[in-house]
Amino acid sequence: MDVNRIFCAEQINVPSDLPDILKDFTKAVIREDPSAGDTDPATARMKLYQWSRDYFKKKLAEGQ
């Protein structure tokens, strides 16, 4: 049994001195896993970059 398995975002340990926007981003990227299932590293990176761009565009539009 994997004792380090994450079941919810609250279980993700993010350093306390990280700015809130980066804490939220870190938890969201782990929770949503935008490159899940990709076997090609280049494709996985591109999906992560695109997801990150969209994440921050949304935050900007929300005024955060």
Residue pairs with C-beta under 8 A, 6 or more apart in sequence:
6 12
6 30
9 27
9 30
9 31
12 26
12 27
12 30
12 31
14 23
14 26
14 27
18 26
21 59
21 64
25 52
25 55
25 56
28 55
29 48
29 51
29 52
29 55
32 51
34 47
34 48
34 50
34 51
35 43
35 44
35 45
35 47
35 48
35 51
38 44
38 47
